[in-house]
């Protein structure tokens, strides 16, 4: 629907907000071909810019020849000031259209309104998808950077192409120092060859692999071991394979497991001592065995 110049501007909603710069009759014809769209017609480029400044527009459609400015120059200004706004130029030659702007030839005149309407629909849909992609990308980047666990991506040559900030907490390396180097730097030497062979094998396979849990021995910058639990996913871009891994330092869990195993061992030893005590024939023998057992248990306890 073509809105009269005096009608009060509505807030942006689900309907596409289109600004047409040029002939009002042509704008009305294009409006009749569009669904779910509101069109405002402006005769001059300056008036169109004033309107977009106060009322956000999804798309600016400009004729090549305008009274006060060249249509392509107007769309260049729109791109600079309002980069999220789609742009469509109506003209005789596609060479006149700015980069990243859609073009609709004005010849033949038959079907021009319909062709323009379809181009506007595609241009606004493309911009909407790009905004959503950027929004999701920003959200993903935030989640990755704020993750408490290291996230590392390596290519099929085992070279690290991405590392988030948590890498420094677990491995002691600045992420920028890790990127561009071999992933083996973060792992114990005992698994270097194994990791290289595994990555080469996975890269050669046609299918993509995903593993939820793999345990690997890591190596801190200062030289001490870091037990790791790793989950990773394989992707392919431009014919190259990449492996993105979420890495968790399980040192505390390992310590708890070791302590639990020690407690179980103590329980077994106490049970064995109880059996031996029952077989002791004198009080002196019982006391001697009890003292030896106590010393062993205290020794292992203080070792923690």
C-alpha positions as CSV (number, residue, x, y, z in Angstrom):
1,X,0.0,0.0,0.0
2,X,1.3,3.5,-0.9
3,X,0.9,5.7,2.1
4,X,-0.1,9.4,1.6
5,X,2.6,11.9,2.5
6,X,0.5,13.4,5.3
7,X,-0.2,10.0,7.0
8,X,1.5,9.7,10.4
9,X,4.5,7.4,10.4
10,X,3.9,4.0,12.0
11,X,6.4,2.1,14.1
12,X,8.3,-0.7,12.3
13,X,6.5,-4.0,12.7
14,X,6.2,-7.2,10.7
15,X,5.5,-5.4,7.4
16,X,8.5,-4.4,5.3
17,X,9.2,-0.7,5.3
18,X,10.1,0.4,1.8
19,X,11.1,3.9,0.7
20,X,10.7,4.5,-3.0
21,X,12.6,7.5,-4.5
22,X,11.2,8.6,-7.8
23,X,7.9,8.6,-9.7
24,X,4.8,8.2,-7.5
25,X,2.8,6.3,-10.1
26,X,5.6,3.7,-10.5
27,X,5.8,3.4,-6.7
28,X,2.1,2.7,-6.6
29,X,2.4,0.0,-9.2
30,X,5.2,-1.7,-7.3
31,X,3.2,-1.4,-4.0
32,X,0.3,-3.3,-5.7
33,X,2.7,-6.2,-6.4
34,X,4.1,-6.4,-2.8
35,X,2.5,-8.2,0.1
36,X,3.1,-7.4,3.7
37,X,4.9,-4.1,2.8
38,X,4.4,-0.4,3.5
39,X,5.8,2.0,0.8
40,X,6.6,5.7,1.3
41,X,7.3,7.6,-1.9
42,X,9.8,10.5,-2.0
43,X,10.7,12.5,-5.1
44,X,14.1,13.7,-4.0
45,X,17.1,11.9,-2.5
46,X,17.5,14.4,0.4
47,X,13.9,13.8,1.4
48,X,14.5,10.0,1.3
49,X,17.5,10.3,3.6
50,X,15.6,12.5,6.0
51,X,12.8,9.9,6.2
52,X,15.2,6.9,6.7
53,X,16.9,8.9,9.5
54,X,13.6,9.2,11.5
55,X,11.8,6.1,10.3
56,X,13.9,2.9,9.9
57,X,13.5,1.4,6.4
58,X,14.1,-2.2,5.3
59,X,14.8,-1.2,1.8
60,X,15.4,1.9,-0.3
61,X,14.5,1.7,-4.0
62,X,15.8,4.5,-6.1
63,X,15.4,5.5,-9.8
64,X,18.7,6.3,-11.5
65,X,17.8,9.8,-12.5
66,X,16.5,12.0,-9.6
67,X,16.0,15.8,-9.5
68,X,18.7,16.4,-6.9
69,X,21.1,13.5,-7.0
70,X,22.1,10.4,-9.0
71,X,20.2,7.4,-7.8
72,X,23.4,5.3,-7.4
73,X,25.0,8.1,-5.3
74,X,22.0,8.1,-3.1
75,X,22.2,4.4,-2.5
76,X,25.9,4.7,-1.7
77,X,25.0,7.3,1.0
78,X,22.3,4.9,2.3
79,X,24.9,2.1,2.5
80,X,27.3,4.3,4.5
81,X,24.7,5.6,6.9
82,X,22.4,2.6,7.2
83,X,24.4,-0.5,6.3
84,X,21.5,-2.9,7.4
85,X,19.1,-1.4,4.8
86,X,18.7,-3.2,1.5
87,X,19.1,-1.1,-1.7
88,X,17.6,-1.5,-5.2
89,X,18.5,0.7,-8.2
90,X,16.2,1.0,-11.2
91,X,18.1,2.0,-14.3
92,X,19.2,1.2,-17.8
93,X,22.5,-0.4,-17.1
94,X,23.7,-2.7,-14.3
95,X,27.1,-1.0,-14.5
96,X,25.5,2.0,-12.8
97,X,24.4,0.0,-9.7
98,X,26.6,0.3,-6.6
99,X,28.3,-2.8,-5.2
100,X,26.1,-4.9,-2.9
101,X,23.0,-3.2,-4.3
102,X,20.3,-5.0,-6.3
103,X,19.6,-3.8,-9.9
104,X,16.4,-3.9,-11.9
105,X,16.5,-2.9,-15.6
106,X,13.8,-0.4,-16.6
107,X,13.5,-2.0,-20.1
108,X,11.2,-3.5,-21.0
109,X,8.6,-1.4,-19.2
110,X,6.2,-4.3,-19.3
111,X,6.4,-6.2,-16.0
112,X,8.7,-3.6,-14.4
113,X,6.6,-3.3,-11.3
114,X,6.4,-7.0,-10.7
115,X,10.2,-7.5,-11.4
116,X,11.0,-4.7,-8.9
117,X,8.7,-6.1,-6.3
118,X,10.3,-9.6,-6.5
119,X,13.8,-8.0,-6.3
120,X,12.7,-6.0,-3.2
121,X,11.4,-9.1,-1.6
122,X,14.7,-11.0,-2.2
123,X,16.8,-8.1,-1.1
124,X,15.0,-7.6,2.2
125,X,14.9,-11.3,2.8
126,X,18.7,-11.5,2.2
127,X,19.3,-8.6,4.6
128,X,17.1,-10.2,7.2
129,X,19.0,-13.5,7.0
130,X,22.3,-11.7,7.2
131,X,21.3,-9.8,10.3
132,X,20.1,-13.1,11.9
133,X,23.4,-14.7,10.9
134,X,25.4,-11.9,12.4
135,X,23.2,-12.0,15.6
136,X,23.8,-15.7,16.0
137,X,27.5,-15.3,15.2
138,X,27.9,-12.6,17.8
139,X,26.1,-14.8,20.4
140,X,28.2,-17.8,19.5
141,X,31.4,-15.7,19.7
142,X,30.3,-14.5,23.2
143,X,29.6,-18.0,24.4
144,X,32.9,-19.3,23.1
145,X,35.0,-16.5,24.6
146,X,33.2,-16.7,27.9
147,X,33.4,-20.4,28.2
148,X,35.2,-21.6,31.4
149,X,36.6,-24.5,29.4
150,X,39.3,-24.2,26.7
151,X,37.9,-24.4,23.1
152,X,40.5,-25.1,20.4
153,X,40.2,-25.6,16.7
154,X,42.9,-27.3,14.7
155,X,43.2,-28.1,11.0
156,X,44.2,-31.3,9.3
157,X,47.9,-30.5,9.8
158,X,47.4,-30.3,13.6
159,X,47.9,-26.5,13.5
160,X,45.8,-24.5,16.0
161,X,43.6,-22.0,14.1
162,X,41.6,-20.8,17.1
163,X,41.9,-20.8,20.9
164,X,39.7,-19.0,23.4
165,X,40.8,-17.2,26.5
166,X,40.3,-20.2,28.8
167,X,43.4,-21.8,27.2
168,X,45.6,-19.6,29.4
169,X,43.9,-20.8,32.6
170,X,44.4,-24.5,31.9
171,X,47.6,-24.6,29.9
172,X,49.4,-21.3,30.9
173,X,49.7,-20.1,27.3
174,X,48.3,-16.8,25.9
175,X,45.8,-17.8,23.2
176,X,47.6,-15.8,20.6
177,X,50.7,-17.7,21.3
178,X,48.9,-21.0,20.7
179,X,47.3,-20.0,17.4
180,X,49.5,-20.9,14.5
181,X,51.4,-23.5,16.4
182,X,51.1,-27.3,16.7
183,X,48.4,-28.6,19.0
184,X,50.9,-31.0,20.4
185,X,52.3,-28.1,22.4
186,X,49.3,-28.6,24.7
187,X,49.7,-32.3,25.1
188,X,52.1,-34.7,26.8
189,X,54.8,-36.1,24.5
190,X,53.6,-39.6,24.9
191,X,50.5,-38.9,22.7
192,X,52.0,-36.6,20.1
193,X,52.4,-39.3,17.4
194,X,49.0,-40.8,18.3
195,X,47.2,-37.5,17.9
196,X,49.0,-36.8,14.6
197,X,48.0,-40.2,13.2
198,X,44.4,-39.9,14.4
199,X,44.0,-36.5,12.8
200,X,45.5,-37.7,9.5
201,X,43.2,-40.7,9.5
202,X,40.1,-38.8,10.3
203,X,40.9,-36.2,7.6
204,X,41.3,-38.9,5.0
205,X,37.8,-40.4,5.8
206,X,34.8,-39.1,3.9
207,X,32.5,-39.1,6.9
208,X,32.6,-36.6,9.7
209,X,33.4,-37.7,13.2
210,X,32.1,-36.6,16.6
211,X,33.3,-37.9,19.9
212,X,31.8,-36.9,23.2
213,X,34.6,-38.0,25.5
214,X,38.3,-38.8,25.1
215,X,40.9,-38.7,27.8
216,X,44.3,-37.3,27.0
217,X,47.3,-36.2,29.1
218,X,47.9,-32.5,28.7
219,X,51.0,-30.5,29.4
220,X,51.1,-27.1,31.1
221,X,53.5,-24.4,30.0
222,X,55.4,-24.9,33.3
223,X,55.9,-28.6,32.6
224,X,53.4,-30.3,34.9
225,X,50.8,-32.8,33.6
226,X,47.2,-31.8,33.1
227,X,44.7,-34.6,32.8
228,X,42.1,-33.7,30.1
229,X,38.7,-34.8,29.0
230,X,38.1,-33.8,25.4
231,X,35.0,-33.8,23.2
232,X,35.4,-32.7,19.6
233,X,33.5,-32.3,16.3
234,X,34.8,-32.4,12.8
235,X,33.8,-29.9,10.1
236,X,34.9,-29.3,6.5
237,X,35.4,-26.0,4.8
238,X,36.8,-25.4,1.3
239,X,37.9,-29.0,1.1
240,X,39.9,-28.9,4.4
241,X,39.1,-30.7,7.6
242,X,38.9,-28.9,11.0
243,X,38.5,-30.3,14.5
244,X,36.9,-28.2,17.2
245,X,37.5,-29.5,20.7
246,X,36.1,-28.5,24.1
247,X,38.7,-29.3,26.7
248,X,38.1,-29.8,30.4
249,X,40.8,-30.0,33.1
250,X,39.8,-33.0,35.2
251,X,42.7,-32.7,37.7
252,X,40.3,-32.3,40.6
253,X,38.3,-35.3,39.6
254,X,41.4,-37.4,39.2
255,X,42.5,-36.4,42.7
256,X,39.1,-37.4,44.1
257,X,39.2,-40.7,42.2
258,X,42.7,-41.4,43.6
259,X,41.6,-40.5,47.1
260,X,38.6,-42.7,46.8
261,X,40.7,-45.6,45.6
262,X,43.1,-45.0,48.6
263,X,40.2,-45.1,51.0
264,X,39.0,-48.4,49.4
265,X,42.5,-49.8,49.8
266,X,42.6,-48.8,53.5
267,X,39.3,-50.5,54.0
268,X,40.6,-53.7,52.4
269,X,43.8,-53.5,54.5
270,X,41.8,-53.0,57.7
271,X,39.7,-56.0,56.9
272,X,42.8,-58.1,56.3
273,X,44.2,-56.9,59.6
274,X,41.0,-57.8,61.4
275,X,41.3,-61.3,60.1
276,X,44.9,-61.6,61.2
277,X,44.1,-60.2,64.7
278,X,41.6,-63.0,65.1
279,X,44.4,-65.5,64.6
280,X,46.8,-63.8,67.0
281,X,47.7,-66.0,70.0
282,X,49.0,-63.3,72.4
283,X,48.2,-59.8,73.6
284,X,51.7,-58.7,72.7
285,X,51.3,-59.9,69.1
286,X,47.9,-58.1,68.8
287,X,49.4,-54.8,70.1
288,X,52.4,-55.0,67.7
289,X,50.2,-55.6,64.7
290,X,47.8,-52.8,65.7
291,X,50.7,-50.3,66.0
292,X,52.2,-51.3,62.7
293,X,48.8,-51.0,61.0
294,X,48.2,-47.6,62.6
295,X,51.6,-46.3,61.4
296,X,50.9,-47.4,57.9
297,X,47.5,-45.8,57.8
298,X,48.6,-42.5,59.3
299,X,51.5,-42.4,56.8
300,X,49.3,-42.8,53.8
301,X,46.7,-40.3,55.2
302,X,49.3,-37.5,55.7
303,X,50.6,-38.2,52.2
304,X,47.4,-36.4,51.0
